[in-house]
Amino acid sequence: MTKSTKNIGLRQKPNDVIYTPKKVAELMIKMCDICEGDMVLDPSRGEGVFFNNFPNNCEKDYCEITEGRDFFKYEKSVGTICGNPPYSLWNLWIKKTVELNPKKFCYIFGVYNLTPPRLKVIFDAGYIITKFHICKVDWWFSPSFIVLFEKGEIENSIITFDATAYFCDICNIEGSKKCMRGKTETIKGIKKKWGMNECSKKK
């Protein structure tokens, strides 16, 4: 186990324990098209809104850190993973998910959690996006993206992305000396706000 996951059970942030509405869980389960005999994993059971609503004709298992069933120690073979992971652990969670190598997995992401670097990890592991649903849970911070990932060819993904950012097309500078276009920087103790169409490197 890596140092970053060794004390995973000791980490608990308020936004990591937010239960999913039953209707949202049922929608995600439906998106997975679970078939008879499929092995399905709920990676963070909580009160069981996913696990308890998986089809009766499938094989199912769960992880729940408060019960000593740590997702990061899970090693069984599964066909489908469906649940709502703790948001503070997204990077580690995605890494563990693809290591388990399921045929498909369905997670719900906050708007700011579904990032190109995270998608790159998933796509590099051979997955594509086959279903995508936008929803809003009234008491959650932002709208959410429900995403179904399945093994497949990248040209069949319904959504594409760029893993790196686009930089200023006037100076085309990136890295430590990048353009501050649209941002604020401090120059000799004075704050300077650059306009959205103003290149900070243009002479």
KEZA-447250 format. One record per residue: y, z, x of N, C-alpha, C in turn. Coordinates in steps of 0.05 Angstrom, whole numbers, padded with zeros to 5 digits, always signed. Each point is the difference from the previous one (the first is absolute). Layout:
N
YZXYZXYZX/...
***
This chain:
203
-00024+00000+00017+00024+00000-00017+00025+00000+00017/+00020-00015-00007+00024-00002+00016+00017+00025-00004/+00017+00005+00019+00018+00023-00001+00017+00000-00026/+00008-00025-00008+00018-00002-00023-00014+00007-00026/-00027-00001-00001-00015+00006-00024-00015+00026+00001/+00001+00013+00023-00016+00025+00004+00007+00021-00020/+00026+00004-00005+00009+00021-00018+00010-00011-00026/-00013-00021-00009+00010-00014-00024-00001+00019-00024/-00019+00018-00002-00002+00018-00022+00023+00020-00002/+00014+00004+00023+00022+00019+00000+00026-00012-00009/+00001-00026-00002+00024-00014-00008+00002-00001-00031/+00022+00008-00010+00003-00002-00029+00030-00002-00006/+00009-00023-00009+00027-00004-00007+00003-00003-00030/+00022+00008-00012+00003-00001-00029-00006-00027-00012/+00008-00021+00012-00004-00027-00011-00029-00010+00003/-00017+00016+00014-00028-00007+00003-00017+00010-00023/+00011+00018-00016-00016+00011-00022+00015-00006-00026/+00000-00026-00006+00012-00010-00025-00022-00014-00016/-00008+00011-00022-00022-00011-00015+00007-00026-00014/-00019-00018-00001+00003-00026-00012-00005+00001-00030/+00018-00012-00016-00005-00001-00029-00026-00014-00007/-00014+00009-00020-00026-00011-00008+00002-00030-00005/+00021-00009-00014+00003-00028-00006+00002-00017+00025/+00014+00010+00020+00002-00014+00026-00027-00001+00014/-00014+00022+00000-00026+00000+00013-00019-00019-00014/+00001+00000-00027-00018-00018-00015+00007-00030+00006/+00026-00006+00003+00008-00027+00007-00011-00008+00027/+00003+00018+00020-00010-00006+00027-00030-00004+00000/-00014+00016-00015-00030-00002-00001-00007-00027-00013/+00015-00008-00021-00005-00026-00013+00005-00023+00019/+00020+00002+00017+00007-00021+00019-00022-00004+00020/-00016+00021+00005-00022-00001+00020-00024-00016-00009/-00003-00004-00026-00023-00015-00011-00026+00012+00011/-00004+00026-00004-00023+00014+00010-00025-00009-00016/-00021-00007+00015-00025-00010-00013-00021+00022+00000/-00021-00004-00016-00022+00018-00001-00013+00003+00028/-00004+00025+00008-00013+00006+00025+00019+00001+00024/+00025-00008-00004+00019+00001+00023+00005+00029+00009/+00003+00003+00026+00007+00026+00012+00030+00002+00002/+00011+00019-00014+00029+00003-00002+00009+00028+00010/+00021+00000+00016+00010+00025+00012+00028+00006-00010/+00004+00024-00009+00027+00011-00005+00007+00016+00025/+00019-00009+00016+00005+00012+00026+00015+00026+00000/+00013+00006-00023+00015+00025-00002-00001+00009-00030/-00021+00013-00007-00007+00005-00028+00021+00015-00016/+00011+00021+00012+00019+00017-00015-00014+00011-00024/+00012-00004-00024-00012+00009-00025-00019-00020-00012/-00005-00022+00013-00021-00018-00008+00008-00023-00018/+00026-00007-00001+00008-00021-00019-00012-00027+00006/-00006-00005+00026-00014-00025+00007-00030+00004-00003/-00011+00020+00014-00029+00004+00001-00012+00003-00028/+00013+00015-00017-00011+00006-00027+00001-00025-00018/+00016-00020+00008+00003-00024-00017-00013-00024+00012/-00014+00003+00022-00016-00023+00011-00022-00006-00021/-00008-00025-00002-00021-00008-00019-00026+00017+00004/-00013+00006-00021-00025+00016+00001-00023-00015+00014/+00002-00026+00001-00023-00015+00011+00003-00006+00030/+00020+00012+00013+00003-00003+00029-00008+00025+00014/-00005-00003+00026-00005+00023+00018+00028+00009+00009/+00005+00026+00001+00027+00009+00007-00001+00025+00018/+00020+00002+00016+00003+00023+00019+00029+00006+00002/+00006+00022+00013+00029+00008+00002+00004+00016+00026/+00026+00001+00008+00009+00018+00021+00022+00017-00013/+00003+00024+00010+00021+00018-00009+00003+00022+00021/+00022-00001+00014+00004+00018+00023-00001+00029-00007/+00009+00007-00025-00001+00028-00008-00028+00010-00005/-00019-00018-00002-00028+00007-00003-00016-00004+00026/+00015-00005+00022-00013-00004+00025-00013-00028+00003/+00007-00019-00017-00011-00027+00001+00021-00018+00010/+00003-00002+00026+00021-00014+00014-00004-00030+00001/+00018-00015-00011-00002-00029+00000-00002-00011+00029/+00013+00013+00019+00000-00009+00027-00027+00005+00014/-00017+00015-00012-00027+00005+00011-00022-00015-00016/+00009-00015-00021-00019-00014-00017-00012-00024+00015/-00026-00003-00001-00014-00021+00015-00019-00017-00017/-00003+00006-00026-00019-00015-00016+00009-00028-00006/-00018-00017-00006+00006-00028-00007+00009-00001-00029/+00023-00013-00005+00011-00002-00027+00008-00029-00005/-00001-00008-00025+00009-00028-00007+00028-00001-00010/+00009+00022-00013+00028+00001-00011+00012+00027+00005/+00025+00000+00008+00016+00025+00002+00023-00002-00019/+00004+00020-00016+00022-00002-00020+00013+00028-00002/+00026+00002+00004+00013+00026-00003+00029-00001+00008/+00012+00024+00001+00028+00003+00007+00003+00018+00024/+00002-00012+00024+00000+00016+00025+00025+00017+00004/-00001+00020+00017+00024+00016+00007+00019-00018+00016/+00025-00001-00010+00019-00019+00012+00008+00006+00028/-00002+00025+00009+00008+00007+00027-00020-00010+00021/-00024-00008-00010-00021-00008+00018-00007-00030-00002/+00018-00016-00010-00006-00028-00006-00013-00015+00024/+00012+00003+00024-00010-00016+00023-00029+00008+00007/-00005+00026+00001-00027+00009+00006-00019-00007-00022/+00010+00002-00025-00017-00005-00023-00009-00029-00001/+00018-00018+00005-00007-00028+00001-00019-00006+00022/+00004+00011+00023-00018-00004+00023-00028+00009-00007/-00003+00024-00012-00026+00010-00007-00013-00017-00022/+00016-00009-00019-00010-00017-00022-00013-00025+00011/+00014-00014+00018-00012-00026+00010-00023+00006+00018/-00001+00023+00013-00023+00007+00017-00025+00004-00017/+00003+00009-00025-00022+00003-00018-00011-00027-00009/+00017-00020+00002-00008-00028-00005-00010-00005-00029/+00014+00010-00020-00009-00006-00028+00005-00029-00006/-00013-00010-00021+00005-00027-00009+00029-00003-00011/+00009+00022-00013+00027+00000-00011+00010+00028-00003/+00026+00003-00001+00012+00026-00005+00027-00004-00015/+00006+00020-00017+00024-00001-00017+00015+00025+00004/+00025-00002+00009+00018+00022+00004+00026-00004-00014/+00014+00021-00006+00027-00002-00012+00020+00009+00021/+00020-00017+00005+00020+00004+00021+00027+00005-00012/+00016+00017+00011+00028+00002-00007+00014-00025+00012/+00022-00008-00011+00015-00024+00008+00004-00001+00030/+00006+00023+00012+00006+00000+00029-00025+00005+00017/-00023+00003-00012-00025+00005+00015-00015-00026+00007/+00004-00021-00016-00015-00025+00005+00016-00016+00020/-00005+00004+00026+00016-00012+00021-00015-00022+00014/+00014-00019+00012-00013-00021+00015-00019+00010+00022/+00008+00021+00016-00019+00009+00021-00026+00011-00012/+00002+00013-00023-00025+00010-00013-00016-00022-00011/+00013-00020-00012-00015-00023-00010-00013-00015+00023/+00012-00001+00023-00012-00014+00023-00026+00014+00008/-00001+00026+00000-00025+00015+00007-00022-00008-00020/+00008-00001-00025-00020-00007-00021-00009-00029+00002/+00019-00018+00003-00008-00029+00002-00015-00005+00025/+00007+00013+00022-00015-00004+00025-00029+00009-00002/-00005+00018-00019-00027+00009-00005-00016-00018-00018/+00013-00022-00009-00015-00020-00016+00005+00002-00030/+00020+00016-00008+00005+00003-00029+00024-00017-00008/+00001-00007-00026+00023-00014-00011+00007+00014-00027/+00023-00007-00010+00008+00011-00026-00009-00019-00022/-00016+00010-00019-00009-00016-00022+00012+00007-00027/+00010+00025-00002+00014+00008-00024+00023+00018+00007/+00022-00002-00015+00024+00015+00006+00014+00006-00026/+00006+00026-00004+00013+00009-00025+00022+00019+00006/+00023-00004-00012+00023+00017+00003+00003+00019-00024/+00003+00025+00005+00003+00019-00022+00020+00022+00006/+00008+00015-00019+00018+00023+00004-00010+00024-00014/-00006+00021+00015-00007+00026-00011+00026+00015-00002/+00006+00010-00024+00027+00010-00006+00009+00022+00019/-00018+00018+00008+00009+00022+00017-00004-00004+00030/-00010-00024+00008-00002-00006+00028+00026-00011+00011/+00003+00001+00026+00025-00007+00013+00009-00029-00005/-00019-00018+00002+00007-00028-00001-00022-00016-00015/+00005-00025-00007-00021-00017-00010-00024-00001+00020/-00023-00007-00010-00024+00000+00017-00013-00027-00001/-00015-00006+00021-00015-00025+00002-00030+00008+00000/-00015-00011-00019-00029+00004+00000-00011-00025+00013/-00015+00003+00021-00010-00023+00016-00030+00001+00003/-00013-00022-00007-00029-00003+00005-00004-00018+00024/-00013+00011+00021-00007-00015+00024-00030-00006-00001/-00007-00025+00007-00028-00008+00002-00004-00016+00025/-00025+00000+00009-00007-00017+00023+00004-00029-00008/+00013-00016+00017+00004-00028-00007+00016-00015+00021/+00004-00025-00005+00016-00017+00018+00029+00002-00006/+00017+00001+00021+00028+00006-00003+00014-00020-00018/-00009-00025+00000+00013-00020-00017-00005+00005-00030/-00018+00018-00006-00005+00006-00028+00015+00025-00010/+00015+00012+00018+00016+00024-00008+00022-00008-00019/+00005+00016-00021+00021-00007-00019+00027+00008+00010/+00001+00015+00023+00026+00008+00012-00003-00003+00030/+00021-00011+00012+00002-00003+00029+00023+00018+00010/+00001+00003+00026+00021+00017+00012+00004-00007+00029/+00023+00008+00010+00007-00002+00029-00003+00027+00012/-00015+00002+00022-00005+00026+00013+00024+00010+00016/+00018-00019+00007+00023+00008+00016+00026-00006-00015/+00022+00012+00008+00025-00003-00014+00014-00026+00008/+00017-00010-00017+00018-00022+00008+00025+00012+00012/+00010-00013+00021+00024+00010+00014+00024-00018-00005/+00023+00010+00008+00025-00015-00004-00003-00029+00010/+00007-00019-00018-00003-00028+00008+00024-00011+00015/+00019+00018+00006+00023-00008+00016-00005+00006+00030/-00009+00024+00005-00006+00007+00028-00030+00000+00006/-00016+00004-00020-00030+00000+00003-00009+00021+00020/+00013+00023+00001-00007+00021+00019-00017+00021-00014/-00021+00009+00013-00017+00021-00011-00005+00021+00022/-00013+00022-00007-00006+00020+00020+00022+00020+00003/+00002+00013+00024+00019+00021+00005+00029-00009-00002/+00005-00026+00005+00027-00010-00001+00005-00017-00026/-00015+00007-00021+00001-00016-00024+00028+00001-00013/+00005-00021-00016+00024-00002-00014+00003+00022-00021/+00024+00011-00004+00004+00021-00019+00011-00010-00027/-00004-00025-00005+00010-00013-00025-00009+00016-00025/+00020+00007-00016-00005+00015-00024-00005+00030+00004/+00004+00009+00026-00005+00028+00006+00025+00013+00012/-00003+00026+00006+00022+00015+00012-00008+00008+00028/+00017-00004+00019-00005+00010+00027+00025+00015+00011/-00005+00016+00020+00022+00015+00012+00008-00013+00026/+00025-00008+00003+00010-00013+00024+00022+00017+00011/-00005+00012+00024+00020+00017+00013+00010+00022-00019/-00019+00012-00014+00006+00023-00018+00011-00008-00027/+00003-00026-00005+00011-00009-00025-00021-00015-00016/-00004+00007-00025-00020-00013-00016+00010-00027-00010/-00017-00020+00003+00007-00027-00008-00020-00010-00020/+00009-00008-00024-00018-00011-00021+00001-00030+00001/-00023-00012+00006-00001-00030+00001-00007-00011-00027/+00013-00021-00008-00005-00012-00026-00027-00014-00001/-00010-00005-00024-00026-00013-00004-00001-00028+00013/+00023-00013+00002+00001-00027+00011+00015-00001+00027/+00001+00024+00012+00016+00002+00025-00019+00007+00023/-00002-00018+00020-00017+00005+00023+00014+00017+00020/-00013+00023+00008+00012+00018+00019+00000-00010+00028/-00016-00021+00006-00003-00010+00027+00017-00026+00004/+00011-00010-00021+00015-00025+00002+00026+00005+00015/+00004-00016+00021+00024+00003+00016+00024-00015-00012/
***
